[in-house]
Amino acid sequence: MMLEWPVLSLLIWIPILGGFLVIAVGDKGNGARRIALAVSVLTFALSLILFTDFDRSTHEMQFVEMLHWISAFNINYHLGVDGISVPLIILTTFTTILVVMAGWEVIQYRVSQYMATFLVMEGLMIGVFCALDSILFYIFFEAMLVPMFLIIGIWGGPNRVYATLKFFLYTFLGSVFMLVALVYMYSKSGSFGILDYHGLKLGMTEQVLIFLAFLAAFAIKVPMWPVHTWLPDAHVEAPTGGSVILAAILLKIGGYGFLRFSLPITPDASHSLDWLIILMSLVAVVYIGFVALVQQDMKKLIAYSSIAHMGFTTLGIFVVFSILDRTGGTSGATLGMEGGIVQMISHGFISGALFLCVGVLYDRVHSRQIGDYGGVVNTMPVFASFFVLFALANSGLPGTSGFVGEFMVILSSFKANFWFAFLAATTLILGAAYSLWLVKRVVFGNVANRNVEGLQDINRREFIVLGSLAAVVLLFGIWPAPLVDLMAASVEHLVQHVTVSKL
């Protein structure tokens, strides 16, 4: 679809330029906060155009923009979106509003820089989901590290330096391999266009090496077991807004990378090595689920929970080959891939909400230790209601968005292998165990101490933030059709694409 005005560029550059404007305003009064909120609301409103004007009948890229950038190397400013990227962009713009509101009163130190950092990161994340030139994608992909590095490093906890360095080194080193793969494909095709790579003929050895290079970049980003260890440290040290963005959006970029690069560019290697991804995914679901059970820090518990739930996403994406081999049809494979994407979106809402809930408690008691709480429902009944809802959604309660993606992936896994489905389904038990145990120890029971006795329930701003997320979690839990319809044509085309060998 060609629009007369560049909506994708506006979505990328309005928040980035808004970030510089916020810095220019400075820390006096609420100017920086108000501008940041206005910019994030405007960006969200613009992103809704993608939802309303998106043609759901085609898999073709839409809202395309193309400008020659570095002609000598055929690098272009090439943007476009399909049914896979649009929901992730809307998730990004929606979450950024909540992050700005969540930091409204909490952040009192370098307020303008805090708000600006999130706005800049919003533009860069949207750029990742829009880029159709691989170098443009790589620039946005790497540039995102800078604002997140600053968020943890400046506004983080006591061990923020260790956490930021670990986060940066893991993600940066992983993506270096991706750059080597992109340059190699340029040498073969003469183009950095991602869509050109989709049609590039590659031998099996080439595909395997390129697949492993992409795996290094995207597995760390998801993060998959065993390269997940940076995430709990980053979450624990990050301020609430940083944890929300990490869980809600940054982790999704790894899953998006598998869908945009690994599967369509190296389908034969993906098919040959799908067992490796499925194994890593199932280990994440089961083993990390047990690790979450023993955590005493609420943020660490939710962080490990995120790793386990993202295992569902990669399982849904890579189980397609086993289904195709076993059934010969594409309907089960499509269901699994759609389930993986629905799980990504749902996890963005639920994990973001849980981190915001922990932030509400931390702002009042200055502790994330589960043992410091108990009986919160007696002093914060409204907050407790939201906390219980999001914990139940995290455990996959039917009627919430957490159930939809998990159910779709488990259902499709049965078509591939009974044991895949059986092991994946253990997340329903483990998720319920660590989520409900968390709720029991923090929310219910007698008032544990004077800190809990003196708690004040959530204010209007916090109610709006948590209420918005609760509405979305319930809406997509009861009526996921708008989300599934949006991605259906693109996912079906991708499944058809990976069935064709490049050998």
Protein Blocks (a to p, Z undefined) as FASTA:
>chain_A
ZZfbdfklmmmmmmmmmmmmmmmnomnhjllmmmmmmmmmmmmmmmmmmmmmpcfkbcbd
ehiacddfblmnopacdddddfklmmmmmmmmmmmmmmmmmmmmmpmghkllmmmmmmmm
mmmmmmmmmpcbfklmmmmmmmmmmmmmmmmmmmmcfklmmmmmmmmmmmmmmmmmmmmm
mmmmmmmnopabfklmmmpccdfklmmmmmmmmmmmmmmmmpccfklmmmmmmmmmpcfk
lmmmmmmmmmmmmmmmmmmmmmmmmmmlmmmmmmmmmmmmmmmmmmmmmmmmmpcbfklm
mmmmmmmmmmmmmmmmmmmmmmmmmnopaklmmmmmmmmmmmmmmmmmmmmmmmmmmmmm
mmmnopabfklgghklmmmmmlmmmmmmmmmmmnopahiaklmmmmmmmmmmmmmomklm
mmmmmmmmmmmmmmmmmmmmmmgccdfblmlmmpccddfklmmmmmmmmmmmmmmmmmmm
lmmmmmmmmmmmmmmmmmpcfZZ
